[in-house]
Amino acid sequence: MTEGTRPASPADPAPRRGLWPRSLVGRNLLLIAALIVLGQLVAAVLVRKMISEPRVAQVADGVARNVAALRAGLQALPPAQRRAFVEAFNQEAARTAPAAAEAGGVRRALLSPLERQFMQAVSRRLGGDAAAPASSPAPPAWRRDSSGVLELRVAFEGEDYWLHLPSVFPTREFTGAWLLATLVSMLLALLGAWWLQRHLHRPLGQLVAAARQLAQGQPTAPLPEDGPDELASVGRSFNQMAQSLTTADHERALMLAGVSHDLRTPLTKLRLGVEIAGAQMDAALAASMARSVEEMDAIVGQFLTFARSGEAEAPTTASLNALAQAVAEAQADHGRTLVLELAPDLPDGPVHPQALRRALDNLVENAWRHGAAPVVVRTGSGAQQVWIEVADHGGGMDAGELDRMRQPFVRGGGAARTGTPGAGLGLAIAERVARAHGGMLALHSAPGQGLRARLVLPLAGTDGQPAKS
C-alpha cells in the first residue's frame, strides 16, 4: 500500500469493461433504442407480408388478364394494324399515369425486391415456365425504356411487341420517410426516458450518499418519503433502518458507559485494598495484583472511550505535528520514548481534538502492547489530505487479519502479535474517529514487518468543517 492510498474494499465499484453501459441511464436508453429499431423492423415485415405482397399478387393477376386480352385483340387485328395498336396502347398508358412516369423518370438498371417479385408473379401467370410446350406463347421478357418505365414483351406470330406498364407498380420502393420517422420517434423516446431516469436518479443518488455515510458511522439526514410508491417505500425503509441502527448504537454505548462507570468503584476499592495490604503481603503477589487492577482499569477506560467516541465535539484548527509532540511528551512521562518523523510545513486542518487524541493514544498503546520498540509516529500530507501514522517493529500479522482487526472486541491471534491481551477496542476506536472526520484508518502489516496504522484525514471543505467522504 502506497503512502496515503486507500486499500481496495469489496464496496468499491468494479472497473468498467466492454461496451455494455454500467449506469442505469445508459442501459435504459440503449434498451429503448433497441426496442424502437426492433419495432420498426417488425412493422416493416408486417407491412411487406400483409400489404405489399398481397398487392403485388393482385396487380400481377390484373396485368396477366390484360396481357391475355391484348393477345386476343392482336389476334383479331390484321397484321398491318398490330404495331399501331400497341403504340396507341403505350401512349394512352403513359398519358393516364403521368405520376408513375415521373416517379420513375430516373433510369435505373437494378430492380427493387418488390419489382422482381411482381415480374416473377406475372411470368408465372402468363405461363412463362421453361418446361412449357413449344406451341405455347414465348416466355415473357422485361426491360426498362429510356425513361425508366418497365416494359413487358408480348410475342405474337414471330413479332415482339413491348407494352408500357407505368402505372402497374412504382419503380421506387423505399423513401426517406421511414428512416426519418424512425429517427424522430427514437429521439422523442430517448428524451422521455432521459427525463424519467433523471427524476429516478435523484432519489437513488441520495440513497447511495446516505448509505455511504451510514457505513462510515456518520449521521445521515432522513431521506424524502414522497414521490412514487416504490421510491417512497425505499426511503421509508432506509430511514427506519438508519433509526434502528442509531438507536442500537446509542443503547450499546450507554450500556458500555454504564457498566464501565459501575466497575470503576470496585476497581478503586481493590486498588486501595492492595496498597493498604501491600506491606502484609508477598511483594511479588502485591505487584501482580496491582498490575491486574491497572489492566482492568485500562480496559474499562477503553470501554468509556469507545462509548464516548460518538459524542459531538466542535472542530478546531490544529496541527497533527503538535498533536504528535504532545503524545510523545505524555509517553515520555511513563518512561516510553517515541520516535517522531514529522513532515515540515504540514497544513493545519479542522479536527475534533479530544477524539483525535484518544484515537492516537490508542494506536500508540496498541503498538507498545502488541508490537516492539522502536515505535515511530509519522506525519505527512497529500493533495487533499493529511495523515498521522503509528508504526511498530513487532512480529506483524497476516494481511487477511487486518480488516477483521477493525471490528470492536476483536484481537489478533497467533504468535505474530504477542503481548498482554486487551479489550480489542483500540483499532475500533481509531476507525470510528477517522470516519467521524470523513477520513479512514489504513492498516498495513506483514509477518515480521510490524504494523503501520495510519489515520488519513481530508483537508477542510468549503464550510470549514472536516470534509465528508
N, C-alpha and C positions, 0 to 999 in steps of 0.2 A: 504494500500500500504506500503510495507516494505521500509526500507532505501535504496535509490538508485535503486529501482526496477521500470522498465518501466511499465506503465499501459497498459492493453491489448487494442488493437485497432482493428477495423474491417479489416485493411490491413494485420494483422498478419496471417500467414498461419494456416489453421486448423490442428489439430493433426492427425497423420496417424492412420487409422483404417482399419481392415480387411486385406485380402491377396491381394486385387487388388492394383497394384502399382500406386502411385500418379504421378510419373515422366513420362514424355513423352517417354523417352528412354525405361523404363521398360514396359510401355503399348505397345509400338511398337514391342519390342522383344517378349512379350507374345502373341501378336496377330499374328505375323509371325509364331511362333512355332505352335500355334493352327491351323493356316491355312495349314501349311505343313502336320501336322498329319491328319487333316481332308481330305486334298487332297489325301494322301496315302491311307486312308481308302476307299474313293470313288473309287480310282483306283483299289484297291483290289476287291471291289464289282463288278466293271465293268468287270474285268478280269474273275472273277468267273462266272458271268452271261453270258458274251459274248464269252468266250473262253473255260473255264474249263467244264461248264455244257454241252454245245453242243458237246465237245469232248467226255465226258462221254457217252452221248446218242449214238454217232456214234460208239464208241468202243463196247458199250453194244449190238448194233444191229449186229455187226460183230461176237461177241462172241456167241450170240444166234444162228446165222446161222451156225457157226462152230459146235456148240454142236448138232444142229439138223442133220448136215451132219454126225457127229460122231455116232449118234444114228442109222442113216441109215446104216452106214458102219458096226457097230456092229451087226445089224440085218442080214446083208448079210453074215457075217462070221460064221463059225462053232463055237459052244460054247467053244471048247478047245483052239481056237486061239484068243479069245477076250481079255483075260488077257495080252497076249504077245503084241497084237496090242496097247493096252493102254499104256504099259510100253515103247514101241518103240516111241509112240507119246510124252510121257513125256520127254524121253531122247532127242529127236530131238528139243523139245521146249526149254529145258534147254541149249542145245548146240547153238542154233541160237540166243539166247538172254542172253549172259553172263553178259552184263552190267546191265540189270534189275535184274538178280540174285544177283550180287554183291551189287547193291543198297539196296536190301532187305535182305542182309546177316545177319543182326541182327534180331533175332526173337522178334516179338512184339505181345503182346496179344490184344492190343487195335487197333481199326480200325480208320483211318482218316475219316473225313466227306465225302470226295470225294470217298473213297473206299466203304463206306456204301451206298452212292448214286449209285455207279456203280453196286454193288451187288443187290440192290433193282431193278434197271432197268433191269438187266439180268434176275432176277427171274420173273419179270412181263412178259418179252418177251418169257420166256420158259413156261409160263402158270402155275406158282407156286402159284396159288390162292388157298386158303384153301377151297373154295367152288367148286373146280374142281371135275368132276365126278371120280368115282373110277377107270374107265378104262384109265384115263389119266396117264402120267408118274408121278412118285413121285416128290414132290416139290424139287427144287434144294437146296443143302446144301453146306456150305462153311467152309473151315478151313485153317490153315497155317501148312506147313510141318516143319521139323526140321530146315530148312534154312530160314524160314520166308516168303516163297513164297505162294501166295494164291492158293488153290486147289478147284475145283468145282466137286461135286459128280454127277455122271450120273448113275442112277438106270435103269437096263435093265434086265427084266425077273428074278427078285429077286436077282440079283447081283449088288453090288455097285462098281463103277469104279471112281477113283479120277484122274481128269485131271489137270495137271500143267498149270497155266496161268501166267508165269513170265513176259512176255513182254506186257501183256494187259494194265496194269496201274502201275505206280511206287508206291511202298509202302510208300515213303516219299513225303509228300505234301509240307512241309514248310522247307525252309533252312534259314540260317542267312543272305543271300544276301539282302533280302528285308529290314530287320532291319538295316543292315549296310548302304544300300543306303539311307534309311530314315534319319539316324543319320548324315551321311555326308552332305546330302542336307540341313538338318536343320542347321548344323553348318555353312555351307557356307552362307546361307541366314541370319543367325544371325550376322555373321561377316560383311556382306554387310550392313545390317540395322544399326549396331552399327557405322560403318564408316560414313554412310549417316547422321545418327542422330547427330553424333559428329560435323559435319560441319553445321548442322542446329542449334545446341545448342549454338555455339559460338556467333552468332549474337543475338540470343534470350537472352543470358546472358548479353550481352552488353546493350540490350534494357531494361532489368529489372534493371540493375545498374543505367542507365541514368534516368529511371523513378523514382527510389527512390531518386536520387539526386535532381531531379526537384521537387518532392513532399516536400523535405526538404528545398526548397528555395535556393539550391546551383547551381552554373552554371554547365552546362554539356557540354562535348565535342561533336561535331557533330558525329552522327553515320555514318558508311560507307554506301554508296548508290550503291554498286556494288553487284555482285553475282546474284542469281536467281531473276526473275522479282518480285515475291511475297515479298522476303526479302528486295529487293531494294525499293519497294513501301512502305513497313513498315518503313524502315529507313528514307526515304524521307519525309513521312508524320509526323514522330516524330520530325524530325529536323524543319519542318515548324511549328509544334505546339509549340515547345520549343522557336523558334524565335518569334512567335506571343506573347507568354506569357511574354517573356523577354521585348519585345517592349511595351506591355501594362503596365508592372510593371514600366518600366522606365518613361513612359508617366504619370502614376499616381503619381510617386514620384516627377516628375518635376512639375506637377500641384500643388501638396501639397506644395512643396517648394516655388513655385511662389506665391501662394495665401497667404501662411504664411508670406513670406517676405513682401508682399504688405500690409498685415494687421498690421505689426509691426509699420509702420509710423503713421497711425491714432491712434493706441493704445498709442504710445508715446505722441502724442498731447493731447489725453484725460487725460493721467496721469499728464502732466504738467498743463492742464486746471484745474483739480481737486485740485492740490497743490496750484495753484495761487488763485483760488476762494474759497479755503477752509476756509479762515478767514471770508468771507462774507456769508457762507452757514451754515445750521444747522450741528452741529458736527456729529450727527448720520447719516445724509444723506451723508455727505462728506466721512465718513468712509465706508459706504455701497458702494458708487461709487468707492472708491479706491479698495475695495475688489473685486468688479466686474471686474475692469480693470486688477487686478492681476490674477484673474481666467481666463480671456480671454487670457492674455499673457501666462499663463501656458499651455492652450490648444494649442495656436499657437506654443509654444515650443515643445509640443508633436508631432504636425504635422511635424515640421522640423526634429525632432529626427527620426520619422518613415521614412521620406523621405531619410535621410542620412544613415539609418541602412544598406543599401546595398553597401555603398561605400567601396572600397578596403582599407585595413589598414594592415600594416606589423605586423606580430605577434612578440611578445617579451615574454621572460620568466618572469613570475610574480607569486606572491603568492596570493591566494584567501584570506588568513588571513590579509595580508597588505591591500588588497582592502576593506575588511570589516571594518578594523580600519579607513581607510580614509573616508568611507561613514559615519561611526559613528561620526567622528570629524566634518564633514560638517553638519550633523544633529544637533550636539550639538551647533553649531553657531546659529541655528534657534530655540534654546530652546527645542529641542527634544532629548530624551535620548533613545538610542538603547541598548538592552541587547545583549552582544556578548557571544556566546558559540563556541569558536574556537577550532578545533582539533589540538593537538600538532603534530609537525613533519609532517605537511601537505606537500606533494611533490609539487614543483613548476611545472608549465607547460607553454607551449607557448599559449598565448591568444592574442586577439585583445583588448588592454587595454581600449581604449576610448569607444568602442562599449559595452564591458562588464560593464564598469562603468555606461553607460547610462541605460543598462538593469537593473542593481542593483538599481540605483536611482529610476527608475520607479516602481520596485517592492516595495521598501520602501515607496515611495509616495502613492502607491496604498494601502498599509497596514495602513498608517496613515489616509488616506482619507476615506476608506470604512470599516476599522476594528476598533480595540480598543487597547489601551495600556495594557500590555507591548508588544512592537514589538521586536522580537528576530531575530538575524542574526546568523545562524549556518554554520559551515563548516565541511566537512568530506571527506573521500576517500574510494574507494573500490579497487578491484583487478586491474581494468583497467580504473578507472575514479576518478574524484574529483567532489565535488559539494558544492554549497553555497545556503543556504535556508533562506527565509524571512517568518516568521510566526507572525500572529497577534492573538488577543484573542477577535475578534468580534463575530457577530452572525453567521458567516459562510454562506454556501449556500448548496443547494442540489447537490449531485454528478452528476446528469444529466445535470446540467448547466455548468460544468467545461469545457467540450470540446467546447461549444458554446462561452465561455468567451475568448478563444484563438483568435477568429476572430477579425479583425480590426473593430473599431467603434461599438462594442457590449459591453453593460454594463449589469451588473446583475440587475435583477428585484426583486420585493418583499421586504419584511421587513427584510429579513435576512441580507442584506448588505445595510446599510444606509449611508448617508453622502452626501457631495457635489458631484453632478454628474460631470464626466469628459468627455473626448473625446472618451473614450473606446479604447485607444491605448496602455495602459501600459503593459498588458499581451501580446498583439500582438508584441510589440517591443521586449520584453524579449524572446518570442518564436522565432522570426526571428534571434536574436543574437545567441541564443542557437544552432539553425540549422546551422548558419554560422560557428560555431565552430565544427560542426559534432556531437553535443550533442542534448539535448532535454530539454523542460520545463515540469516538473512533478508537477501536482496540486493535492492537497488532501484537502477535506473540508467536513464538515457535519454540519447541523444546530446546532448552539450553540458551535461549536468547532473551529471557526475561519477558516482562510485559510493558508495553507502552500504552498508556491511557491518555487520550487527547480530547480535551474539551474544545470544540470548534464553535465559535460564536460569530454570527453575522454582524456586519457593521450596522450602524443605526440607519433606520428608514427615514423617510421624509418628515415624519412626525416626531422624530427624536426618541422614539421607543425602540426597543430591541426588535429587529426585523423578524417576521414570522416566516417560517419556511412552508 
